[in-house]
Amino acid sequence: MAYLSQMKVGRHSYIYEVTGFRDENGKPRNKKHPVGKIDPDI
């Protein structure tokens, strides 16, 4: 399952696509891929 997440890094906010999966031991894990930066002027 994939979803979008907003994270604040320093003074900037970014959107990440987060994909959840289970590793070889069956534990839940996440991978985050950056999608873009949020424009603060909007």
mmCIF file as Biopython writes it, N, C-alpha, C and O atoms, coordinates in Angstrom:
data_model
#
loop_
_atom_site.group_PDB
_atom_site.id
_atom_site.type_symbol
_atom_site.label_atom_id
_atom_site.label_alt_id
_atom_site.label_comp_id
_atom_site.label_asym_id
_atom_site.label_entity_id
_atom_site.label_seq_id
_atom_site.pdbx_PDB_ins_code
_atom_site.Cartn_x
_atom_site.Cartn_y
_atom_site.Cartn_z
_atom_site.occupancy
_atom_site.B_iso_or_equiv
_atom_site.auth_seq_id
_atom_site.auth_asym_id
_atom_site.pdbx_PDB_model_num
ATOM 1   N N  . MET A ? 1  ? 0.846  -1.170  0.000  1.0 0.0 1  A 1 
ATOM 2   C CA . MET A ? 1  ? 0.000  0.000   0.000  1.0 0.0 1  A 1 
ATOM 3   C C  . MET A ? 1  ? 0.894  1.238   0.000  1.0 0.0 1  A 1 
ATOM 4   O O  . MET A ? 1  ? 1.850  1.304   0.774  1.0 0.0 1  A 1 
ATOM 5   N N  . ALA A ? 2  ? 0.609  2.191   -0.831 1.0 0.0 2  A 1 
ATOM 6   C CA . ALA A ? 2  ? 1.374  3.428   -0.903 1.0 0.0 2  A 1 
ATOM 7   C C  . ALA A ? 2  ? 0.488  4.603   -0.500 1.0 0.0 2  A 1 
ATOM 8   O O  . ALA A ? 2  ? -0.716 4.615   -0.759 1.0 0.0 2  A 1 
ATOM 9   N N  . TYR A ? 3  ? 1.108  5.580   0.134  1.0 0.0 3  A 1 
ATOM 10  C CA . TYR A ? 3  ? 0.391  6.792   0.511  1.0 0.0 3  A 1 
ATOM 11  C C  . TYR A ? 3  ? 1.367  7.959   0.485  1.0 0.0 3  A 1 
ATOM 12  O O  . TYR A ? 3  ? 2.579  7.756   0.419  1.0 0.0 3  A 1 
ATOM 13  N N  . LEU A ? 4  ? 0.844  9.182   0.536  1.0 0.0 4  A 1 
ATOM 14  C CA . LEU A ? 4  ? 1.664  10.384  0.529  1.0 0.0 4  A 1 
ATOM 15  C C  . LEU A ? 4  ? 1.800  10.913  1.953  1.0 0.0 4  A 1 
ATOM 16  O O  . LEU A ? 4  ? 0.853  10.872  2.739  1.0 0.0 4  A 1 
ATOM 17  N N  . SER A ? 5  ? 2.984  11.405  2.267  1.0 0.0 5  A 1 
ATOM 18  C CA . SER A ? 5  ? 3.264  11.923  3.590  1.0 0.0 5  A 1 
ATOM 19  C C  . SER A ? 5  ? 3.997  13.249  3.449  1.0 0.0 5  A 1 
ATOM 20  O O  . SER A ? 5  ? 4.813  13.421  2.544  1.0 0.0 5  A 1 
ATOM 21  N N  . GLN A ? 6  ? 3.704  14.185  4.348  1.0 0.0 6  A 1 
ATOM 22  C CA . GLN A ? 6  ? 4.382  15.476  4.351  1.0 0.0 6  A 1 
ATOM 23  C C  . GLN A ? 6  ? 5.358  15.495  5.517  1.0 0.0 6  A 1 
ATOM 24  O O  . GLN A ? 6  ? 4.999  15.163  6.647  1.0 0.0 6  A 1 
ATOM 25  N N  . MET A ? 7  ? 6.606  15.890  5.230  1.0 0.0 7  A 1 
ATOM 26  C CA . MET A ? 7  ? 7.618  15.985  6.284  1.0 0.0 7  A 1 
ATOM 27  C C  . MET A ? 7  ? 8.288  17.345  6.219  1.0 0.0 7  A 1 
ATOM 28  O O  . MET A ? 7  ? 8.568  17.861  5.137  1.0 0.0 7  A 1 
ATOM 29  N N  . LYS A ? 8  ? 8.542  17.920  7.385  1.0 0.0 8  A 1 
ATOM 30  C CA . LYS A ? 8  ? 9.245  19.190  7.461  1.0 0.0 8  A 1 
ATOM 31  C C  . LYS A ? 8  ? 10.718 18.891  7.739  1.0 0.0 8  A 1 
ATOM 32  O O  . LYS A ? 8  ? 11.055 18.246  8.732  1.0 0.0 8  A 1 
ATOM 33  N N  . VAL A ? 9  ? 11.589 19.369  6.846  1.0 0.0 9  A 1 
ATOM 34  C CA . VAL A ? 9  ? 13.030 19.198  6.973  1.0 0.0 9  A 1 
ATOM 35  C C  . VAL A ? 9  ? 13.639 20.589  7.020  1.0 0.0 9  A 1 
ATOM 36  O O  . VAL A ? 9  ? 13.682 21.289  6.008  1.0 0.0 9  A 1 
ATOM 37  N N  . GLY A ? 10 ? 14.104 20.984  8.182  1.0 0.0 10 A 1 
ATOM 38  C CA . GLY A ? 10 ? 14.624 22.351  8.337  1.0 0.0 10 A 1 
ATOM 39  C C  . GLY A ? 10 ? 13.495 23.355  8.190  1.0 0.0 10 A 1 
ATOM 40  O O  . GLY A ? 10 ? 12.504 23.292  8.918  1.0 0.0 10 A 1 
ATOM 41  N N  . ARG A ? 11 ? 13.640 24.283  7.250  1.0 0.0 11 A 1 
ATOM 42  C CA . ARG A ? 11 ? 12.597 25.287  7.019  1.0 0.0 11 A 1 
ATOM 43  C C  . ARG A ? 11 ? 11.654 24.897  5.892  1.0 0.0 11 A 1 
ATOM 44  O O  . ARG A ? 11 ? 10.696 25.624  5.629  1.0 0.0 11 A 1 
ATOM 45  N N  . HIS A ? 12 ? 11.889 23.780  5.219  1.0 0.0 12 A 1 
ATOM 46  C CA . HIS A ? 12 ? 11.126 23.400  4.041  1.0 0.0 12 A 1 
ATOM 47  C C  . HIS A ? 12 ? 10.274 22.165  4.310  1.0 0.0 12 A 1 
ATOM 48  O O  . HIS A ? 12 ? 10.621 21.326  5.141  1.0 0.0 12 A 1 
ATOM 49  N N  . SER A ? 13 ? 9.153  22.068  3.594  1.0 0.0 13 A 1 
ATOM 50  C CA . SER A ? 13 ? 8.283  20.898  3.686  1.0 0.0 13 A 1 
ATOM 51  C C  . SER A ? 13 ? 8.342  20.132  2.373  1.0 0.0 13 A 1 
ATOM 52  O O  . SER A ? 13 ? 8.353  20.731  1.298  1.0 0.0 13 A 1 
ATOM 53  N N  . TYR A ? 14 ? 8.380  18.824  2.461  1.0 0.0 14 A 1 
ATOM 54  C CA . TYR A ? 14 ? 8.479  17.953  1.295  1.0 0.0 14 A 1 
ATOM 55  C C  . TYR A ? 14 ? 7.365  16.914  1.325  1.0 0.0 14 A 1 
ATOM 56  O O  . TYR A ? 14 ? 6.863  16.553  2.390  1.0 0.0 14 A 1 
ATOM 57  N N  . ILE A ? 15 ? 6.987  16.441  0.147  1.0 0.0 15 A 1 
ATOM 58  C CA . ILE A ? 15 ? 6.013  15.362  0.013  1.0 0.0 15 A 1 
ATOM 59  C C  . ILE A ? 15 ? 6.780  14.096  -0.351 1.0 0.0 15 A 1 
ATOM 60  O O  . ILE A ? 15 ? 7.626  14.106  -1.245 1.0 0.0 15 A 1 
ATOM 61  N N  . TYR A ? 16 ? 6.476  13.009  0.349  1.0 0.0 16 A 1 
ATOM 62  C CA . TYR A ? 16 ? 7.097  11.709  0.095  1.0 0.0 16 A 1 
ATOM 63  C C  . TYR A ? 16 ? 6.020  10.684  -0.216 1.0 0.0 16 A 1 
ATOM 64  O O  . TYR A ? 16 ? 4.937  10.725  0.366  1.0 0.0 16 A 1 
ATOM 65  N N  . GLU A ? 17 ? 6.309  9.763   -1.131 1.0 0.0 17 A 1 
ATOM 66  C CA . GLU A ? 17 ? 5.458  8.613   -1.370 1.0 0.0 17 A 1 
ATOM 67  C C  . GLU A ? 17 ? 6.020  7.488   -0.502 1.0 0.0 17 A 1 
ATOM 68  O O  . GLU A ? 17 ? 7.182  7.106   -0.648 1.0 0.0 17 A 1 
ATOM 69  N N  . VAL A ? 18 ? 5.198  6.963   0.394  1.0 0.0 18 A 1 
ATOM 70  C CA . VAL A ? 18 ? 5.635  5.950   1.341  1.0 0.0 18 A 1 
ATOM 71  C C  . VAL A ? 18 ? 5.009  4.615   0.945  1.0 0.0 18 A 1 
ATOM 72  O O  . VAL A ? 18 ? 3.795  4.516   0.763  1.0 0.0 18 A 1 
ATOM 73  N N  . THR A ? 19 ? 5.852  3.593   0.814  1.0 0.0 19 A 1 
ATOM 74  C CA . THR A ? 19 ? 5.397  2.256   0.471  1.0 0.0 19 A 1 
ATOM 75  C C  . THR A ? 19 ? 5.706  1.324   1.638  1.0 0.0 19 A 1 
ATOM 76  O O  . THR A ? 19 ? 6.858  1.216   2.059  1.0 0.0 19 A 1 
ATOM 77  N N  . GLY A ? 20 ? 4.700  0.664   2.152  1.0 0.0 20 A 1 
ATOM 78  C CA . GLY A ? 20 ? 4.882  -0.266  3.260  1.0 0.0 20 A 1 
ATOM 79  C C  . GLY A ? 20 ? 5.031  -1.691  2.757  1.0 0.0 20 A 1 
ATOM 80  O O  . GLY A ? 20 ? 4.396  -2.080  1.777  1.0 0.0 20 A 1 
ATOM 81  N N  . PHE A ? 21 ? 5.874  -2.472  3.429  1.0 0.0 21 A 1 
ATOM 82  C CA . PHE A ? 21 ? 6.088  -3.868  3.071  1.0 0.0 21 A 1 
ATOM 83  C C  . PHE A ? 21 ? 6.635  -4.594  4.290  1.0 0.0 21 A 1 
ATOM 84  O O  . PHE A ? 21 ? 6.942  -3.972  5.306  1.0 0.0 21 A 1 
ATOM 85  N N  . ARG A ? 22 ? 6.752  -5.891  4.186  1.0 0.0 22 A 1 
ATOM 86  C CA . ARG A ? 22 ? 7.336  -6.692  5.260  1.0 0.0 22 A 1 
ATOM 87  C C  . ARG A ? 22 ? 8.672  -7.252  4.800  1.0 0.0 22 A 1 
ATOM 88  O O  . ARG A ? 22 ? 8.796  -7.703  3.662  1.0 0.0 22 A 1 
ATOM 89  N N  . ASP A ? 23 ? 9.678  -7.226  5.680  1.0 0.0 23 A 1 
ATOM 90  C CA . ASP A ? 23 ? 10.994 -7.745  5.318  1.0 0.0 23 A 1 
ATOM 91  C C  . ASP A ? 23 ? 11.014 -9.271  5.412  1.0 0.0 23 A 1 
ATOM 92  O O  . ASP A ? 23 ? 9.982  -9.897  5.651  1.0 0.0 23 A 1 
ATOM 93  N N  . GLU A ? 24 ? 12.191 -9.864  5.222  1.0 0.0 24 A 1 
ATOM 94  C CA . GLU A ? 24 ? 12.296 -11.315 5.187  1.0 0.0 24 A 1 
ATOM 95  C C  . GLU A ? 24 ? 11.972 -11.967 6.531  1.0 0.0 24 A 1 
ATOM 96  O O  . GLU A ? 24 ? 11.683 -13.163 6.578  1.0 0.0 24 A 1 
ATOM 97  N N  . ASN A ? 25 ? 12.016 -11.199 7.627  1.0 0.0 25 A 1 
ATOM 98  C CA . ASN A ? 25 ? 11.667 -11.723 8.955  1.0 0.0 25 A 1 
ATOM 99  C C  . ASN A ? 25 ? 10.208 -11.473 9.310  1.0 0.0 25 A 1 
ATOM 100 O O  . ASN A ? 25 ? 9.765  -11.847 10.396 1.0 0.0 25 A 1 
ATOM 101 N N  . GLY A ? 26 ? 9.452  -10.842 8.403  1.0 0.0 26 A 1 
ATOM 102 C CA . GLY A ? 26 ? 8.040  -10.569 8.638  1.0 0.0 26 A 1 
ATOM 103 C C  . GLY A ? 26 ? 7.763  -9.275  9.374  1.0 0.0 26 A 1 
ATOM 104 O O  . GLY A ? 26 ? 6.617  -9.008  9.735  1.0 0.0 26 A 1 
ATOM 105 N N  . LYS A ? 27 ? 8.787  -8.463  9.605  1.0 0.0 27 A 1 
ATOM 106 C CA . LYS A ? 27 ? 8.590  -7.199  10.303 1.0 0.0 27 A 1 
ATOM 107 C C  . LYS A ? 27 ? 8.165  -6.120  9.313  1.0 0.0 27 A 1 
ATOM 108 O O  . LYS A ? 27 ? 8.681  -6.079  8.197  1.0 0.0 27 A 1 
ATOM 109 N N  . PRO A ? 28 ? 7.227  -5.239  9.700  1.0 0.0 28 A 1 
ATOM 110 C CA . PRO A ? 28 ? 6.812  -4.160  8.796  1.0 0.0 28 A 1 
ATOM 111 C C  . PRO A ? 28 ? 7.914  -3.112  8.616  1.0 0.0 28 A 1 
ATOM 112 O O  . PRO A ? 28 ? 8.574  -2.717  9.577  1.0 0.0 28 A 1 
ATOM 113 N N  . ARG A ? 29 ? 8.099  -2.672  7.372  1.0 0.0 29 A 1 
ATOM 114 C CA . ARG A ? 29 ? 9.086  -1.664  7.011  1.0 0.0 29 A 1 
ATOM 115 C C  . ARG A ? 29 ? 8.455  -0.667  6.045  1.0 0.0 29 A 1 
ATOM 116 O O  . ARG A ? 29 ? 7.397  -0.934  5.475  1.0 0.0 29 A 1 
ATOM 117 N N  . ASN A ? 30 ? 9.111  0.491   5.860  1.0 0.0 30 A 1 
ATOM 118 C CA . ASN A ? 30 ? 8.663  1.526   4.933  1.0 0.0 30 A 1 
ATOM 119 C C  . ASN A ? 30 ? 9.818  1.973   4.064  1.0 0.0 30 A 1 
ATOM 120 O O  . ASN A ? 30 ? 10.970 1.989   4.500  1.0 0.0 30 A 1 
ATOM 121 N N  . LYS A ? 31 ? 9.501  2.337   2.824  1.0 0.0 31 A 1 
ATOM 122 C CA . LYS A ? 31 ? 10.459 3.000   1.940  1.0 0.0 31 A 1 
ATOM 123 C C  . LYS A ? 31 ? 9.841  4.316   1.523  1.0 0.0 31 A 1 
ATOM 124 O O  . LYS A ? 31 ? 8.673  4.364   1.137  1.0 0.0 31 A 1 
ATOM 125 N N  . LYS A ? 32 ? 10.622 5.394   1.599  1.0 0.0 32 A 1 
ATOM 126 C CA . LYS A ? 32 ? 10.141 6.726   1.249  1.0 0.0 32 A 1 
ATOM 127 C C  . LYS A ? 32 ? 10.864 7.213   0.011  1.0 0.0 32 A 1 
ATOM 128 O O  . LYS A ? 32 ? 12.089 7.135   -0.085 1.0 0.0 32 A 1 
ATOM 129 N N  . HIS A ? 33 ? 10.080 7.722   -0.945 1.0 0.0 33 A 1 
ATOM 130 C CA . HIS A ? 33 ? 10.624 8.291   -2.173 1.0 0.0 33 A 1 
ATOM 131 C C  . HIS A ? 33 ? 10.146 9.737   -2.272 1.0 0.0 33 A 1 
ATOM 132 O O  . HIS A ? 33 ? 8.941  9.983   -2.227 1.0 0.0 33 A 1 
ATOM 133 N N  . PRO A ? 34 ? 11.062 10.703  -2.404 1.0 0.0 34 A 1 
ATOM 134 C CA . PRO A ? 34 ? 10.638 12.101  -2.486 1.0 0.0 34 A 1 
ATOM 135 C C  . PRO A ? 34 ? 9.869  12.376  -3.772 1.0 0.0 34 A 1 
ATOM 136 O O  . PRO A ? 34 ? 10.254 11.929  -4.852 1.0 0.0 34 A 1 
ATOM 137 N N  . VAL A ? 35 ? 8.779  13.118  -3.634 1.0 0.0 35 A 1 
ATOM 138 C CA . VAL A ? 35 ? 7.951  13.492  -4.781 1.0 0.0 35 A 1 
ATOM 139 C C  . VAL A ? 35 ? 8.226  14.943  -5.162 1.0 0.0 35 A 1 
ATOM 140 O O  . VAL A ? 35 ? 8.388  15.260  -6.340 1.0 0.0 35 A 1 
ATOM 141 N N  . GLY A ? 36 ? 8.279  15.824  -4.162 1.0 0.0 36 A 1 
ATOM 142 C CA . GLY A ? 36 ? 8.527  17.231  -4.456 1.0 0.0 36 A 1 
ATOM 143 C C  . GLY A ? 36 ? 8.545  18.083  -3.222 1.0 0.0 36 A 1 
ATOM 144 O O  . GLY A ? 36 ? 8.285  17.616  -2.113 1.0 0.0 36 A 1 
ATOM 145 N N  . LYS A ? 37 ? 8.855  19.342  -3.428 1.0 0.0 37 A 1 
ATOM 146 C CA . LYS A ? 37 ? 8.941  20.336  -2.377 1.0 0.0 37 A 1 
ATOM 147 C C  . LYS A ? 37 ? 7.678  21.184  -2.378 1.0 0.0 37 A 1 
ATOM 148 O O  . LYS A ? 37 ? 7.163  21.513  -3.446 1.0 0.0 37 A 1 
ATOM 149 N N  . ILE A ? 38 ? 7.176  21.538  -1.225 1.0 0.0 38 A 1 
ATOM 150 C CA . ILE A ? 38 ? 5.969  22.363  -1.110 1.0 0.0 38 A 1 
ATOM 151 C C  . ILE A ? 38 ? 6.363  23.823  -1.195 1.0 0.0 38 A 1 
ATOM 152 O O  . ILE A ? 38 ? 7.266  24.270  -0.488 1.0 0.0 38 A 1 
ATOM 153 N N  . ASP A ? 39 ? 5.688  24.572  -2.062 1.0 0.0 39 A 1 
ATOM 154 C CA . ASP A ? 39 ? 5.964  25.993  -2.243 1.0 0.0 39 A 1 
ATOM 155 C C  . ASP A ? 39 ? 5.272  26.771  -1.128 1.0 0.0 39 A 1 
ATOM 156 O O  . ASP A ? 39 ? 4.045  26.739  -1.041 1.0 0.0 39 A 1 
ATOM 157 N N  . PRO A ? 40 ? 6.018  27.467  -0.272 1.0 0.0 40 A 1 
ATOM 158 C CA . PRO A ? 40 ? 5.393  28.174  0.853  1.0 0.0 40 A 1 
ATOM 159 C C  . PRO A ? 40 ? 4.647  29.440  0.444  1.0 0.0 40 A 1 
ATOM 160 O O  . PRO A ? 40 ? 3.927  30.015  1.260  1.0 0.0 40 A 1 
ATOM 161 N N  . ASP A ? 41 ? 4.805  29.889  -0.808 1.0 0.0 41 A 1 
ATOM 162 C CA . ASP A ? 41 ? 4.165  31.122  -1.243 1.0 0.0 41 A 1 
ATOM 163 C C  . ASP A ? 41 ? 2.723  30.931  -1.689 1.0 0.0 41 A 1 
ATOM 164 O O  . ASP A ? 41 ? 2.039  31.909  -1.992 1.0 0.0 41 A 1 
ATOM 165 N N  . ILE A ? 42 ? 2.251  29.696  -1.736 1.0 0.0 42 A 1 
ATOM 166 C CA . ILE A ? 42 ? 0.872  29.439  -2.189 1.0 0.0 42 A 1 
ATOM 167 C C  . ILE A ? 42 ? -0.104 29.671  -1.064 1.0 0.0 42 A 1 
ATOM 168 O O  . ILE A ? 42 ? -1.310 29.506  -1.250 1.0 0.0 42 A 1 
#
